[in-house]
Structure formats: structure tokens, C-alpha cells
Amino acid sequence: MTPRQQSALEFIRAYVIEHGIAPTYGEIARAVGLHSKSNAHFVVDALIAGGLLVRTPYRVRGLIVADVCPHCKRPFQHKVAA
């Protein structure tokens, strides 16, 4: 994962937890320091290909972070059974 992808993922995760909805591509671009929404789209597509994000079809702001609960909007607690 590139540093830009990492910062985009961290921003999207924090945004979803705070607002309960995914950010727009414009918001992602501004937060990460990209010059256009299409560049943000490329970064998001790479995160989707890596399995870190899921895109909900036919939905505006339809990005779901793979480790954030879609119902309570909080990160999953990854516990390993001993």
C-alpha cells in the first residue's frame, strides 16, 4: 500500500466513524492532497482491489471500510482466541 492509499484509507475510516457516511471523492481528494476527483477515484479503486474498501453499487457515498461495522459505524475489535 502506498503512503497516499494509507492516508486515504485512514481519512475514509475516520470520516465514516465521525459522520456515519462515506466521504465524497472531492472530500477524499482535498484531504489527501490530490488535485482532482479522478485521482481520488484511482486511489479508492486500488483500495477496493486490495480488499480494504467495498463499494456498494447504485448508492451515493457507497464506500464501506472493510473493518468498520456498517451498523454501528465503529471499528471492529479484532480479537484472537487463545
C-alpha positions, 0 to 999 in steps of 0.5 A, a space after each residue: 500500500 502506498 503512503 497516499 492509499 494509507 492516508 486515504 484509507 485512514 481519512 475514509 475510516 475516520 470520516 465514516 466513524 465521525 459522520 456515519 457516511 462515506 466521504 465524497 471523492 472531492 472530500 477524499 481528494 482535498 484531504 489527501 492532497 490530490 488535485 482532482 476527483 479522478 485521482 481520488 477515484 484511482 486511489 479508492 479503486 486500488 483500495 477496493 482491489 486490495 480488499 480494504 474498501 467495498 463499494 456498494 453499487 447504485 448508492 451515493 457515498 457507497 464506500 464501506 471500510 472493510 473493518 468498520 461495522 456498517 451498523 454501528 459505524 465503529 471499528 471492529 475489535 479484532 480479537 484472537 482466541 487463545 
